[in-house]
Amino acid sequence: MAQTAERERRGRLRGAATVLLVAVFVDALGSGLYMAVSVVFFTRYLHLGSGQVGVGLSVAGAVSLLSLVPIGMLADRSGPRRMLIAAHLARAALLTCYPFASAFPAFLCVMALLAVADRAASPLVQGLFGTAVGKEQRVRAMGRARSLQNLGLALGGLVAGAALVPDSDGVYVGIVYADSASFVVAAALVARLRTTTAAALDGGRPLPWKRRFSVFRDRRFALLTGLNSVVSLHVTVLTAGVPLWVLAHDRLPRAVIAWTLVLNTVVVVLFQVRATRGIESAGDGGRALRRGGLLLAVGCGGLAVTGAAPAPVAVALLLGAVAFQAFAEMQQQAGAWAISYDLAPEDSRQVYLAFFGLGNAARNTYGPLVVTFLVVRQGAVGWLLLGALVLAAGAWSARAGLSAGPPPVAGSAGRAAAPAAAPSADPAFPPSADPVPAVSAAPVAAPHTDPVPAPSADPAAAPHAPSSVPHVQGGIRGHRS
């Protein structure tokens, strides 16, 4: 039986999952094109000042952060497929407006609305993958999507880099419109998704208001959201910490900054799927975050040493540290997917995934401040302090993940949970639901200790015991916001 489950988990992704993977790649390809020229387009074509662009990015980030959970609630009612199609089409329409938004108020409006659609897409994709594949393949499918996303972003960036050589306004506008077209194609692909039950993709009955806001009372889920946010500081280490460290040490060649980005992309594309093996439940996810924190702490230690090493040795150490950062990133991502999938109730999965995404959005705000302060002000000691911080967050995540409820057991036609009995050591994000038999939670032996049980029809049910996940399946994406 265990061998059968393993074969299913490692089997090929088919049908709706394949269509969704293609949509993710098309989305990333267009985004890679846009991200490489966006700032140049704003300053050269729209003639905006750097201060105006900075204000626009800040406002867009704040608006998208505030809109994330409300959009998740709407997606639980309307369905992730409809919402993702709407998000893609909104992105396409807004991008076509960009060339005409030279006035700052118009630019601000377009950028804020585009950021809202961008930020919403990630949990919607993850929710769709949750319906397009069985439970045993959800995390693996997300790993595959992330590998394709990184590949698409890299290829799009390379094409945009070549297109920038002429330094022509027509080229800038053409790239923006090409990104717009990519979203239209992605929306068409998402519209083709089919499962045996339309309700899984297209929403369900409206929930009572108390249930809609239950995620805000779920202290364990909030704790894991925060801890995951800290472990995910690997993003800021790569994009801000390492560049600042290299620029502060004249012995290090500036080109090494680009080498680190290439190294990270190659490692993630090649090994992200493999990094998801054996990671399905919240307990598995917590342990993955612990490994991610440990790997990132080792990488921070290596970066701390580079400041006093000779140039050739320092470059080698720096690249080695970034390799550890890349593997930490893959463990953290796999852990985040497992936790957010496993602890999200089926009937409010999208709002849970959106809430979990708040941790990443918050990291984009506090991360640069924390990393910059530690690296620029404290030097090598700052790297060690940062390593200790992520190591502690990872260790805490492992403990919090193990305290989740028991995994579901298939075989029931309704959504029920078994009475509580013994604490489970293997508890059961984002990328919504699809048809399939509902499942009931396996009985346990002693009362669960979760202080805030998830809403359930059975008051004694183990918290967050997820119901059946359909066998049909989105996710991640390098958002511009």
PyMOL commands that set and color helices and strands:
alter all, ss='L'
color gray80, all
select helices_A, chain A and resi 2-10+16-45+50-78+80-100+104-132+135-163+169-191+198-202+209-212+214-217+219-231+234-247+256-275+282-306+311-342+346-378+380-402
alter helices_A, ss='H'
color red, helices_A
select strands_A, chain A and resi 408-410+439-441
alter strands_A, ss='S'
color yellow, strands_A
deselect
rebuild
show_as cartoon
